[in-house]
Amino acid sequence: MKSKGTQVYLRLLGYTRTCRWRIILSMVASLGVAGSDAAAAKLIQPFIDRLVVAGDVSLVKLVPFFVLGLATIKGVSRFVQEYYIKTAGQLVMQDLRNDLFGHSLNLGMRYYSKTSSGTLMSRILNDVTVMQAAVAEVLVGLLREGLTLVALTLVAFYGDWQLTLMAFVVLPLAAWPASAIGKKIKQYTRSGQSAMGTLTQVLEQTFSGIKVIKAFGTEEREVGRFRDRNLFYYRFLRKVIKYDAASSPMMEIMSSFGVAAVLWFGLHRVMSGAMTQGELFSVIGAIMFMYTPAKRLSKMYNRIQQAIGAAERVFELLETPHEIVDRPGAKTLTNVRGEVRFDHISFSYGDEPILQDVSLTARQGEVVALVGPSGAGKSTIVSLLNRFYDPQSGAVLIDGQDIRDLTLDSLKAHIAMVDQETFLFNDSLANNIRYGRPEASDQEVAEAARQAYADQFIQTLPEGFETEIGDRGLRLSGGQRQRICIARAILKNAPILILDEATSALDTESEAMVQQALANLMQNRTTFVVAHRLSTILHADKIVVLEQGRVCEVGRHEELLAHGGLYKKLYDMQFQA
């Protein structure tokens, strides 16, 4: 293995610390497996010399006991060894998958904007599964086959060192093709896991967009796309299988040279009287037994390469730095009044600037509307307030404190958000409402639903608040999902509220009811409203008009209409009918 591959695998084995007693017990059991094979090889000599050649019939009645005894010792030892080492492997992968998921959730939104969810799912599920199989098999094999090989080697050298040395000349010759095959397997495993990520991405997008697929009748097209990706993955997997299948025949061919040399030399020594027939068969038996664990270790080398190929992708994700983190000495945000100020903010996702020298202030309890053409930077402003990103220059302040100097947990605890995507979890209505406050009582959940005008339709459901709403809340209408999201924000009871296009996808009747719910939600809260529908923000305390990442107008509805600028142009476009 290359140095990098060794480091990756040692890092992977570092996760075995939590289950070291299982591994120790498995190692002890491995001694029983190795010892029984070594004993079987050693007992060939008295069996041939004393029973077959000398005709000592007193040993006949002992043979079944030796066979049964060795089989029992080996069987029990093998069970104990495999059970504890494989459960240790499962625990290792469980810890690794937990770390991977936890690290992924704390990555910044910038990472998620560049990486598909299918790729992340593939690394957490598929890559770890490849590692799981490899680690369990390798841990089992290295202990059992390694100790067996050592024990049989000692028996063989003890029987006749010259014969054994001749057999060992072949092993280095077999190591070179095994190493070359292992490198190929590692290369194609890594590429294959990347192809699996693409396949997972196709699956995730297909099932998430099933309504669109059904509406446009593109099932056959999606099936074709999946088949293409599946075939692409198979081609990498086929190469892994090809090289893996070649390793055993290669070892068989190379080992046959050693066996042939041992037989030729050994028979000459027996005929010359230098050794007995029993000694010859004992050494040959040990050597033959020895090649079996050697071949298995060659297979394990391939598994190690597969594990390294997958582990490199997993550790690559684990090494991705967290962009948004607490600064050293970050303070906890408490006693929030709710004054928010954007102080000369500039921001870009890449090379193109999104916000340029933006300054605006929202006083305590004020409703500030952000309007402007698509791409003007409205949603980016509220993303900076949520600290999904940090600005390249300037600062966002809450009650005069730079939010970068505050702990993320305390910042998020004082901000509630209702987004246009209305994402709900595949859980009960009650658990979706109390998502921001898991400790909330049933009475508090019911009151939040009442204020959000969601209690009316909830009461008509057979299981009420305990109704399971399906993936992404698909069993509810758009207006119902939006009201559940509003109830979730009401229950959180945060002093700062963000409404990002909260009514953009609703019909007139649903919008009217949601607007009533939003009125309840906005009471006594500093509120930022991102809206395309100007009818929803006519009574805002302050309307901020953005164009090409800059603030071009600020004022109330009547003032901006009288000014005759961009706001009036947008207003006339929407209300000209």
ZATORSE-257337 format. One record per residue (C-alpha): x negated, y, z negated; residue number from 0; residue in three letters. Coordinates in pm, 1 decimal. Example, Ala and Ser with C-alpha at 12.3 -4.5 7.8 and 13.67 -1.06 7.14 Angstrom:
% ZATORSE-257337
       xx       yy       zz   k   r
  -1230.0   -450.0   -780.0   0 ala
  -1367.0   -106.0   -714.0   1 ser
END
This chain:
% ZATORSE-257337
       xx       yy       zz   k   r
      0.0      0.0      0.0   0 met
   -114.2    350.9     62.8   1 lys
   -184.7    572.1   -235.2   2 ser
    137.0    768.6   -182.5   3 lys
    342.7    451.2   -166.1   4 gly
    180.8    324.0   -485.5   5 thr
    261.6    650.3   -663.0   6 gln
    623.3    632.1   -547.7   7 val
    662.7    275.3   -669.8   8 tyr
    490.4    346.7  -1002.6   9 leu
    724.0    641.0  -1048.5  10 arg
   1015.9    410.2   -978.8  11 leu
    886.0    156.7  -1231.9  12 leu
    858.7    441.2  -1482.8  13 gly
   1236.2    413.9  -1517.4  14 tyr
   1191.9     67.3  -1675.0  15 thr
   1090.9    219.1  -2008.7  16 arg
   1448.7    213.0  -2137.0  17 thr
   1480.6   -162.9  -2080.7  18 cys
   1127.5   -277.4  -2165.5  19 arg
   1247.5   -545.7  -2413.1  20 trp
   1445.1   -716.6  -2139.3  21 arg
   1135.1   -717.0  -1922.7  22 ile
    917.2   -852.9  -2205.3  23 ile
   1164.4  -1136.3  -2270.0  24 leu
   1170.4  -1208.8  -1897.0  25 ser
    790.2  -1221.8  -1889.2  26 met
    789.1  -1477.1  -2171.3  27 val
   1042.4  -1688.8  -1979.8  28 ala
    822.6  -1660.5  -1669.3  29 ser
    552.5  -1847.5  -1858.5  30 leu
    791.2  -2142.1  -1883.5  31 gly
    852.4  -2139.3  -1505.5  32 val
    481.9  -2111.1  -1424.5  33 ala
    383.3  -2369.9  -1684.2  34 gly
    631.9  -2630.3  -1556.4  35 ser
    499.6  -2598.1  -1198.3  36 asp
    139.3  -2621.0  -1318.2  37 ala
    221.6  -2924.3  -1534.4  38 ala
    391.7  -3096.4  -1239.5  39 ala
     80.6  -3046.9  -1024.1  40 ala
   -150.1  -3168.7  -1300.3  41 lys
     58.7  -3482.9  -1372.6  42 leu
     14.9  -3600.6  -1012.1  43 ile
   -336.2  -3722.9  -1095.4  44 gln
   -242.0  -3975.5  -1372.5  45 pro
     64.2  -4075.9  -1172.1  46 phe
   -150.3  -4175.9   -870.0  47 ile
   -459.9  -4308.9  -1048.8  48 asp
   -298.2  -4496.2  -1338.4  49 arg
     44.2  -4592.3  -1206.2  50 leu
      6.5  -4631.2   -827.3  51 val
   -358.7  -4740.0   -800.7  52 val
   -427.4  -4910.7  -1138.6  53 ala
    -70.8  -5043.1  -1175.6  54 gly
    -20.3  -4934.1  -1539.8  55 asp
    352.9  -5023.8  -1566.6  56 val
    376.9  -4881.4  -1919.6  57 ser
    398.2  -4533.5  -1761.2  58 leu
    704.8  -4623.0  -1552.8  59 val
    952.5  -4571.2  -1837.5  60 lys
    798.4  -4230.5  -1917.7  61 leu
    831.0  -4088.7  -1563.2  62 val
   1208.0  -4003.1  -1586.4  63 pro
   1153.0  -3820.5  -1917.3  64 phe
    870.4  -3613.6  -1768.8  65 phe
   1083.2  -3526.3  -1465.0  66 val
   1391.2  -3434.2  -1670.8  67 leu
   1186.8  -3247.6  -1929.8  68 gly
   1000.2  -3035.0  -1677.0  69 leu
   1322.6  -2965.7  -1483.4  70 ala
   1500.9  -2857.1  -1802.7  71 thr
   1218.1  -2629.2  -1914.1  72 ile
   1193.8  -2472.9  -1569.6  73 lys
   1572.5  -2434.6  -1530.2  74 gly
   1628.5  -2268.2  -1870.0  75 val
   1322.7  -2047.3  -1830.0  76 ser
   1431.1  -1944.2  -1480.3  77 arg
   1782.0  -1852.8  -1599.4  78 phe
   1652.9  -1641.2  -1888.8  79 val
   1392.5  -1478.4  -1667.1  80 gln
   1629.4  -1389.9  -1381.1  81 glu
   1916.1  -1274.8  -1602.6  82 tyr
   1710.3  -1030.9  -1807.1  83 tyr
   1494.6   -899.2  -1524.0  84 ile
   1790.7   -845.7  -1290.5  85 lys
   1998.2   -670.2  -1556.4  86 thr
   1691.3   -456.1  -1625.8  87 ala
   1680.5   -370.4  -1254.3  88 gly
   2048.4   -275.0  -1262.6  89 gln
   1991.0    -47.9  -1564.4  90 leu
   1696.0    116.7  -1389.7  91 val
   1908.4    196.9  -1085.7  92 met
   2194.3    318.0  -1305.4  93 gln
   1963.0    568.4  -1475.6  94 asp
   1816.6    674.2  -1141.1  95 leu
   2160.9    721.8   -984.6  96 arg
   2272.5    926.8  -1287.7  97 asn
   1963.1   1148.7  -1263.5  98 asp
   2012.9   1188.4   -889.4  99 leu
   2378.2   1287.8   -924.5 100 phe
   2307.3   1528.3  -1210.8 101 gly
   2021.6   1690.9  -1020.9 102 his
   2234.0   1722.8   -706.1 103 ser
   2516.0   1900.8   -889.0 104 leu
   2272.5   2161.8  -1019.5 105 asn
   2129.7   2244.7   -677.5 106 leu
   2220.5   2587.2   -544.2 107 gly
   2490.8   2661.5   -289.6 108 met
   2219.1   2746.4    -36.5 109 arg
   2112.5   2379.5    -40.0 110 tyr
   2471.5   2261.9      9.9 111 tyr
   2517.9   2503.4    298.3 112 ser
   2229.1   2330.7    480.9 113 lys
   2288.5   1967.7    379.5 114 thr
   2591.2   1756.2    469.9 115 ser
   2782.9   1581.0    194.2 116 ser
   2741.6   1254.4    389.1 117 gly
   2362.0   1280.3    359.5 118 thr
   2384.7   1334.9    -16.3 119 leu
   2629.4   1046.5    -54.4 120 met
   2396.9    820.0    142.1 121 ser
   2100.3    900.5    -79.7 122 arg
   2292.3    847.7   -403.2 123 ile
   2471.0    531.1   -288.0 124 leu
   2290.5    360.2      1.5 125 asn
   1928.9    451.2    -72.8 126 asp
   1961.7    359.7   -439.6 127 val
   2130.8     31.9   -339.8 128 thr
   1829.8    -56.8   -121.1 129 val
   1600.8     27.1   -410.8 130 met
   1821.4   -168.2   -649.8 131 gln
   1794.1   -490.8   -448.7 132 ala
   1421.7   -443.2   -396.0 133 ala
   1338.6   -357.3   -756.9 134 val
   1540.9   -646.1   -900.8 135 ala
   1391.3   -896.3   -655.1 136 glu
   1038.6   -761.6   -691.6 137 val
   1048.3   -753.5  -1070.1 138 leu
   1175.7  -1111.1  -1070.3 139 val
    924.9  -1228.5   -812.1 140 gly
    612.6  -1051.9   -934.0 141 leu
    651.1  -1199.4  -1280.0 142 leu
    755.7  -1551.2  -1183.0 143 arg
    555.8  -1604.5   -864.0 144 glu
    253.0  -1417.7   -992.7 145 gly
    225.3  -1626.0  -1310.2 146 leu
    300.3  -1945.3  -1116.6 147 thr
     25.3  -1863.8   -867.9 148 leu
   -224.8  -1800.9  -1148.8 149 val
   -133.9  -2126.1  -1329.6 150 ala
   -156.2  -2336.2  -1013.1 151 leu
   -485.2  -2173.5   -919.5 152 thr
   -633.0  -2274.0  -1256.0 153 leu
   -507.8  -2632.7  -1210.5 154 val
   -655.0  -2649.4   -860.0 155 ala
   -994.9  -2508.8   -959.9 156 phe
  -1005.1  -2739.2  -1261.3 157 tyr
   -937.5  -3039.4  -1034.4 158 gly
  -1199.9  -2956.7   -769.6 159 asp
  -1338.1  -2607.2   -723.2 160 trp
  -1490.2  -2678.1   -380.6 161 gln
  -1160.3  -2787.5   -226.3 162 leu
   -975.3  -2497.1   -385.2 163 thr
  -1232.2  -2244.4   -267.7 164 leu
  -1190.0  -2368.6     89.5 165 met
   -813.7  -2312.2     65.8 166 ala
   -864.4  -1960.5    -69.0 167 phe
  -1070.2  -1853.1    231.8 168 val
   -744.1  -1837.7    431.2 169 val
   -552.7  -1604.9    195.5 170 leu
   -747.5  -1284.9    281.7 171 pro
   -690.7  -1359.7    649.9 172 leu
   -316.0  -1378.1    587.5 173 ala
   -315.9  -1050.3    392.1 174 ala
   -395.3   -832.0    695.2 175 trp
    -88.1   -919.2    908.6 176 pro
    129.0   -906.5    594.6 177 ala
      8.1   -551.9    525.5 178 ser
     72.5   -442.2    885.2 179 ala
    422.1   -591.8    877.7 180 ile
    496.6   -419.7    544.4 181 gly
    402.7    -78.3    683.5 182 lys
    638.3   -127.2    977.6 183 lys
    919.3   -228.7    742.8 184 ile
    867.6     83.0    529.6 185 lys
    873.3    306.3    839.7 186 gln
   1193.4    159.7    980.8 187 tyr
   1364.1    141.4    640.0 188 thr
   1320.2    515.5    591.9 189 arg
   1449.5    587.6    943.4 190 ser
   1735.7    341.5    894.6 191 gly
   1842.8    508.0    569.2 192 gln
   1845.2    843.0    748.2 193 ser
   2069.6    687.3   1014.7 194 ala
   2292.2    551.0    737.6 195 met
   2323.8    907.9    605.1 196 gly
   2455.8   1015.3    944.4 197 thr
   2697.2    721.0    944.6 198 leu
   2822.2    815.9    597.1 199 thr
   2867.3   1173.4    716.2 200 gln
   3087.8   1055.9   1003.7 201 val
   3298.0    852.1    759.6 202 leu
   3334.2   1138.7    512.7 203 glu
   3433.6   1389.8    781.7 204 gln
   3675.5   1145.7    946.5 205 thr
   3868.1   1060.8    631.0 206 phe
   3867.6   1422.0    511.0 207 ser
   4004.5   1540.4    845.1 208 gly
   4246.1   1254.4    905.3 209 ile
   4541.6   1492.6    942.0 210 lys
   4367.8   1683.1   1224.1 211 val
   4266.8   1356.6   1392.6 212 ile
   4624.5   1229.9   1379.0 213 lys
   4760.9   1561.3   1502.1 214 ala
   4534.9   1570.2   1808.1 215 phe
   4551.4   1195.4   1874.6 216 gly
   4171.9   1158.7   1878.4 217 thr
   4152.7    823.7   1697.1 218 glu
   3980.7    649.5   1989.0 219 glu
   3726.2    929.4   2021.9 220 arg
   3642.1    903.9   1651.2 221 glu
   3617.3    525.0   1676.4 222 val
   3373.0    569.1   1964.6 223 gly
   3168.4    820.7   1766.1 224 arg
   3152.3    582.4   1470.9 225 phe
   3048.8    292.7   1696.1 226 arg
   2764.7    501.2   1842.1 227 asp
   2636.5    594.1   1494.6 228 arg
   2679.7    236.4   1373.5 229 asn
   2479.5    103.4   1670.2 230 leu
   2209.8    363.0   1605.1 231 phe
   2182.1    236.7   1245.7 232 tyr
   2178.3   -128.0   1359.8 233 tyr
   1880.0    -66.2   1588.3 234 arg
   1666.8     40.7   1292.2 235 phe
   1799.3   -241.5   1076.4 236 leu
   1721.8   -492.2   1352.9 237 arg
   1356.0   -387.9   1349.9 238 lys
   1338.5   -428.5    972.9 239 val
   1488.3   -778.0   1005.1 240 ile
   1248.0   -866.7   1289.0 241 lys
    935.4   -776.1   1093.6 242 tyr
   1069.4   -929.8    773.6 243 asp
   1147.9  -1255.9    955.2 244 ala
    797.1  -1261.2   1107.3 245 ala
    619.3  -1252.1    771.7 246 ser
    704.4  -1610.1    662.4 247 ser
    603.3  -1780.4    991.1 248 pro
    282.5  -1578.3    984.5 249 met
    204.6  -1707.2    636.0 250 met
    299.1  -2064.2    740.2 251 glu
     59.6  -2057.8   1035.7 252 ile
   -225.8  -1904.9    838.0 253 met
   -178.4  -2142.0    542.6 254 ser
   -176.9  -2446.7    772.0 255 ser
   -543.7  -2379.5    849.8 256 phe
   -623.9  -2395.6    481.3 257 gly
   -423.2  -2714.0    424.7 258 val
   -587.2  -2882.4    725.4 259 ala
   -935.1  -2790.5    599.7 260 ala
   -855.9  -2915.6    248.8 261 val
   -720.5  -3249.6    378.4 262 leu
  -1019.7  -3304.5    606.5 263 trp
  -1276.5  -3220.3    337.9 264 phe
  -1083.8  -3395.0     58.3 265 gly
  -1044.1  -3725.2    244.2 266 leu
  -1417.6  -3731.6    314.0 267 his
  -1488.2  -3678.1    -58.5 268 arg
  -1249.4  -3962.0   -156.3 269 val
  -1410.1  -4199.9     96.4 270 met
  -1754.8  -4108.6    -33.4 271 ser
  -1642.8  -4170.3   -393.3 272 gly
  -1692.0  -3808.2   -504.1 273 ala
  -1330.1  -3790.9   -630.8 274 met
  -1035.9  -4023.5   -691.3 275 thr
   -715.3  -4036.7   -490.8 276 gln
   -525.3  -3896.3   -788.2 277 gly
   -759.1  -3597.8   -813.5 278 glu
   -722.5  -3531.9   -439.9 279 leu
   -342.6  -3541.2   -449.0 280 phe
   -336.8  -3331.1   -767.2 281 ser
   -547.8  -3058.8   -603.2 282 val
   -350.2  -3079.7   -278.3 283 ile
    -22.9  -3064.9   -475.1 284 gly
   -141.2  -2756.2   -664.5 285 ala
   -251.4  -2590.7   -339.7 286 ile
     75.8  -2675.8   -164.8 287 met
    270.0  -2541.8   -461.2 288 phe
     43.8  -2236.5   -451.9 289 met
    133.6  -2138.9    -96.3 290 tyr
    505.1  -2119.0   -185.4 291 thr
    462.9  -1833.7   -439.3 292 pro
    206.7  -1675.1   -204.1 293 ala
    466.5  -1664.9     75.6 294 lys
    725.9  -1528.2   -164.4 295 arg
    485.6  -1258.3   -277.5 296 leu
    438.5  -1167.2     90.1 297 ser
    816.0  -1128.7    119.4 298 lys
    812.9   -917.3   -193.7 299 met
    555.4   -690.5    -36.7 300 tyr
    810.5   -629.2    237.8 301 asn
   1076.1   -556.8    -25.8 302 arg
    840.2   -314.2   -194.6 303 ile
    795.8   -132.9    135.7 304 gln
   1174.6   -117.2    177.8 305 gln
   1206.8     19.9   -174.0 306 ala
    937.3    280.4   -108.9 307 ile
   1104.8    388.1    215.1 308 gly
   1431.6    447.9     28.7 309 ala
   1260.7    585.0   -285.1 310 ala
   1078.0    852.1    -86.7 311 glu
   1414.1    990.4     26.9 312 arg
   1556.0    969.8   -326.6 313 val
   1258.4   1138.7   -492.0 314 phe
   1253.8   1398.2   -215.2 315 glu
   1601.2   1498.5   -334.7 316 leu
   1499.2   1482.0   -701.8 317 leu
   1203.7   1710.8   -626.5 318 glu
   1421.4   1972.2   -456.1 319 thr
   1394.9   2270.5   -693.8 320 pro
   1699.3   2426.8   -853.6 321 his
   1734.8   2772.7   -702.8 322 glu
   1972.8   2918.5   -962.2 323 ile
   1844.4   2853.5  -1316.1 324 val
   1844.9   3024.1  -1655.1 325 asp
   1559.4   3264.6  -1702.3 326 arg
   1334.5   3209.8  -2005.6 327 pro
   1503.7   3372.5  -2302.4 328 gly
   1838.8   3409.6  -2122.7 329 ala
   2111.4   3553.3  -2346.8 330 lys
   2461.0   3421.7  -2407.7 331 thr
   2736.4   3645.4  -2273.1 332 leu
   2984.8   3731.7  -2550.0 333 thr
   3256.0   3988.6  -2628.0 334 asn
   3308.2   4068.4  -2261.0 335 val
   3498.5   4385.9  -2175.8 336 arg
   3494.4   4306.1  -1804.7 337 gly
   3314.9   4599.4  -1640.0 338 glu
   3134.1   4475.6  -1327.6 339 val
   2881.5   4674.5  -1126.8 340 arg
   2699.6   4589.0   -804.0 341 phe
   2385.7   4803.4   -802.6 342 asp
   2224.0   4850.5   -457.1 343 his
   2268.2   4486.0   -356.4 344 ile
   2097.8   4346.4    -46.5 345 ser
   2132.6   3980.6     48.5 346 phe
   2081.8   3740.6    339.4 347 ser
   2129.4   3367.7    385.0 348 tyr
   1842.1   3357.0    632.5 349 gly
   1687.8   3619.9    856.6 350 asp
   2005.4   3816.8    929.4 351 glu
   2110.6   4056.8    647.7 352 pro
   2463.5   3999.0    514.3 353 ile
   2478.6   4278.3    256.3 354 leu
   2277.6   4600.8    277.6 355 gln
   2244.4   4836.7    -19.0 356 asp
   2596.9   4767.1   -151.4 357 val
   2699.8   4951.6   -465.6 358 ser
   3044.3   4938.6   -626.9 359 leu
   3195.1   4935.4   -975.9 360 thr
   3500.1   4765.1  -1121.9 361 ala
   3610.1   4908.1  -1455.0 362 arg
   3765.2   4698.5  -1728.9 363 gln
   4105.6   4563.0  -1619.1 364 gly
   4077.9   4714.6  -1270.5 365 glu
   4195.3   4537.0   -954.0 366 val
   3933.8   4581.3   -680.2 367 val
   4021.8   4464.6   -329.2 368 ala
   3751.4   4377.1    -74.6 369 leu
   3864.3   4414.3    286.1 370 val
   3700.5   4432.3    625.0 371 gly
   3645.3   4235.4    945.4 372 pro
   3533.3   3871.8    935.4 373 ser
   3163.4   3845.2    849.0 374 gly
   3155.8   4181.3    673.6 375 ala
   3030.2   4021.6    348.8 376 gly
   3347.0   4008.6    134.6 377 lys
   3313.7   3648.8     14.8 378 ser
   2939.2   3693.3    -27.1 379 thr
   2997.9   3967.8   -284.0 380 ile
   3210.6   3744.3   -506.0 381 val
   2964.4   3457.2   -454.2 382 ser
   2693.0   3679.3   -600.7 383 leu
   2918.0   3761.4   -897.1 384 leu
   2967.3   3388.0   -953.7 385 asn
   2589.9   3353.0   -917.7 386 arg
   2616.4   3096.0   -642.7 387 phe
   2322.1   3294.2   -501.6 388 tyr
   2087.5   3564.2   -629.3 389 asp
   2042.3   3886.5   -428.9 390 pro
   1709.9   3965.1   -265.7 391 gln
   1723.4   4313.8   -416.7 392 ser
   1948.7   4502.0   -654.9 393 gly
   2144.7   4357.4   -945.5 394 ala
   2492.1   4243.6  -1047.1 395 val
   2581.2   4364.8  -1395.6 396 leu
   2858.5   4268.8  -1638.2 397 ile
   2904.7   4521.4  -1919.5 398 asp
   2566.0   4664.6  -1824.0 399 gly
   2381.5   4329.6  -1842.9 400 gln
   2207.2   4178.4  -1538.4 401 asp
   2375.8   3840.7  -1487.8 402 ile
   2032.7   3686.1  -1413.7 403 arg
   1944.6   3755.1  -1778.9 404 asp
   2248.9   3558.0  -1898.6 405 leu
   2287.3   3183.4  -1937.6 406 thr
   2475.7   3022.8  -1652.3 407 leu
   2713.1   2841.3  -1886.9 408 asp
   2821.1   3158.8  -2064.1 409 ser
   2854.1   3347.6  -1733.2 410 leu
   3076.0   3079.9  -1576.6 411 lys
   3284.9   3062.1  -1894.9 412 ala
   3391.7   3426.1  -1843.9 413 his
   3482.2   3402.7  -1473.9 414 ile
   3784.7   3227.9  -1322.6 415 ala
   3830.4   3175.9   -949.4 416 met
   4120.2   3094.4   -718.5 417 val
   3986.8   3002.3   -378.4 418 asp
   4157.2   2969.4    -40.8 419 gln
   4055.5   2601.9    -20.9 420 glu
   4277.8   2510.6   -321.2 421 thr
   4067.2   2207.0   -404.5 422 phe
   4235.6   1963.8   -642.8 423 leu
   4101.5   1635.1   -776.3 424 phe
   4260.5   1294.7   -728.3 425 asn
   4399.5   1300.3  -1081.7 426 asp
   4712.5   1398.8  -1271.0 427 ser
   4858.2   1748.7  -1251.0 428 leu
   4784.1   1802.8  -1620.7 429 ala
   4416.1   1712.9  -1583.2 430 asn
   4382.0   1938.5  -1278.4 431 asn
   4528.9   2231.9  -1469.9 432 ile
   4307.0   2176.8  -1775.0 433 arg
   3994.1   2123.7  -1562.0 434 tyr
   3835.3   2447.0  -1689.5 435 gly
   3943.2   2375.8  -2051.0 436 arg
   3948.2   1999.6  -2113.2 437 pro
   4039.0   2053.5  -2478.7 438 glu
   4362.6   2242.9  -2397.6 439 ala
   4679.7   2100.7  -2551.4 440 ser
   4982.5   1981.2  -2354.5 441 asp
   5174.1   2291.2  -2470.5 442 gln
   4902.4   2521.4  -2333.6 443 glu
   4901.7   2332.9  -2003.6 444 val
   5280.7   2366.9  -1978.8 445 ala
   5264.6   2739.7  -2056.4 446 glu
   4997.5   2797.4  -1790.1 447 ala
   5215.0   2610.9  -1537.5 448 ala
   5515.3   2825.7  -1635.2 449 arg
   5322.2   3149.9  -1582.4 450 gln
   5202.9   3018.4  -1245.1 451 ala
   5564.3   2931.9  -1143.8 452 tyr
   5453.6   2570.0  -1107.6 453 ala
   5674.1   2423.6  -1381.5 454 asp
   5980.1   2431.8  -1153.6 455 gln
   5850.9   2177.5   -901.6 456 phe
   5657.4   1979.0  -1166.3 457 ile
   5982.2   1909.2  -1354.7 458 gln
   6132.3   1753.4  -1041.4 459 thr
   5852.8   1495.2  -1016.5 460 leu
   5923.8   1149.9  -1166.5 461 pro
   5618.3   1154.7  -1395.7 462 glu
   5604.1   1530.1  -1450.3 463 gly
   5259.2   1653.4  -1552.1 464 phe
   5121.4   1298.0  -1539.6 465 glu
   5193.3   1267.0  -1165.4 466 thr
   4889.3   1159.7   -963.4 467 glu
   4856.8   1402.8   -672.0 468 ile
   4629.5   1205.7   -435.3 469 gly
   4300.8   1296.0   -269.4 470 asp
   4260.8   1677.0   -258.1 471 arg
   4621.4   1708.5   -378.6 472 gly
   4764.9   1601.3    -42.5 473 leu
   5096.5   1497.7   -202.6 474 arg
   5169.9   1864.3   -271.4 475 leu
   5256.4   2145.9    -33.6 476 ser
   5017.1   2435.4     23.8 477 gly
   5212.0   2666.9   -205.9 478 gly
   5231.1   2403.2   -478.4 479 gln
   4858.6   2338.3   -463.9 480 arg
   4789.8   2709.8   -485.1 481 gln
   5010.9   2748.8   -792.2 482 arg
   4830.4   2460.1   -965.1 483 ile
   4500.9   2639.6   -894.7 484 cys
   4645.8   2958.6  -1041.3 485 ile
   4763.6   2766.0  -1349.9 486 ala
   4410.9   2631.4  -1384.3 487 arg
   4273.2   2987.1  -1380.3 488 ala
   4540.1   3111.6  -1624.7 489 ile
   4455.9   2835.9  -1871.4 490 leu
   4084.7   2918.7  -1855.0 491 lys
   4175.6   3269.3  -1974.1 492 asn
   3857.1   3435.6  -1844.8 493 ala
   3823.5   3817.9  -1854.5 494 pro
   3696.0   3834.2  -1494.1 495 ile
   3900.3   3692.4  -1208.0 496 leu
   3811.1   3626.2   -842.7 497 ile
   4083.4   3571.4   -581.2 498 leu
   3920.2   3471.5   -254.4 499 asp
   4185.3   3467.7     21.0 500 glu
   4424.0   3307.8   -230.3 501 ala
   4732.2   3344.3     -8.3 502 thr
   4582.6   3334.7    340.8 503 ser
   4729.6   2996.9    438.9 504 ala
   5078.4   3026.5    288.0 505 leu
   5415.1   3084.9    444.8 506 asp
   5623.6   3388.4    346.4 507 thr
   5836.5   3210.6     85.2 508 glu
   5538.4   3039.1    -78.9 509 ser
   5337.7   3361.0    -68.0 510 glu
   5608.8   3552.2   -250.5 511 ala
   5612.7   3296.8   -534.0 512 met
   5233.3   3278.7   -546.1 513 val
   5213.5   3658.2   -557.9 514 gln
   5435.8   3654.8   -867.1 515 gln
   5205.3   3398.0  -1024.2 516 ala
   4900.2   3605.5   -932.4 517 leu
   5057.8   3912.5  -1094.8 518 ala
   5078.9   3715.8  -1420.1 519 asn
   4721.9   3595.9  -1377.2 520 leu
   4574.4   3943.3  -1312.5 521 met
   4720.0   4104.7  -1625.2 522 gln
   4447.1   4253.4  -1847.2 523 asn
   4170.9   4107.4  -1630.9 524 arg
   3907.7   4267.2  -1410.5 525 thr
   4004.3   4125.0  -1072.7 526 thr
   3827.4   4104.3   -738.0 527 phe
   4060.5   4026.7   -448.0 528 val
   3922.1   3918.9   -111.1 529 val
   4205.4   3952.9    139.5 530 ala
   4273.8   3963.9    511.3 531 his
   4644.3   4030.4    454.1 532 arg
   4649.1   4395.6    353.8 533 leu
   5007.5   4358.8    232.0 534 ser
   4873.4   4168.7    -70.7 535 thr
   4646.8   4451.5   -194.9 536 ile
   4852.0   4768.0   -135.3 537 leu
   4873.8   4832.6   -510.3 538 his
   4507.6   4762.8   -591.7 539 ala
   4336.6   5019.8   -815.9 540 asp
   4046.9   5038.4   -573.2 541 lys
   4005.0   4915.6   -215.8 542 ile
   3647.9   4866.4    -91.9 543 val
   3615.6   4851.8    286.6 544 val
   3312.4   4664.8    420.6 545 leu
   3167.6   4666.3    770.1 546 glu
   2850.2   4486.2    880.6 547 gln
   2740.4   4433.8    520.9 548 gly
   2781.2   4794.5    409.9 549 arg
   3046.8   4982.0    209.4 550 val
   3204.2   5229.5    449.4 551 cys
   3513.6   5338.5    253.0 552 glu
   3639.3   5328.2   -107.0 553 val
   3976.4   5448.4   -238.0 554 gly
   4342.0   5365.7   -296.9 555 arg
   4575.6   5259.4    -20.2 556 his
   4726.4   5603.0     45.0 557 glu
   4388.9   5777.4     33.9 558 glu
   4235.7   5541.0    286.0 559 leu
   4530.4   5574.1    521.9 560 leu
   4499.5   5951.2    505.6 561 ala
   4125.3   5924.6    570.8 562 his
   4191.6   5761.0    908.5 563 gly
   3887.8   5531.4    906.6 564 gly
   3837.3   5157.0    944.9 565 leu
   4100.3   5072.6    681.7 566 tyr
   4371.8   5259.2    874.5 567 lys
   4263.2   5080.5   1191.4 568 lys
   4294.2   4740.0   1020.7 569 leu
   4626.3   4842.7    866.9 570 tyr
   4770.7   4955.5   1198.6 571 asp
   4660.6   4631.1   1365.8 572 met
   4849.7   4425.9   1106.3 573 gln
   5160.4   4643.4   1075.7 574 phe
   5198.1   4786.6   1426.2 575 gln
   5497.6   4558.7   1492.0 576 ala
END
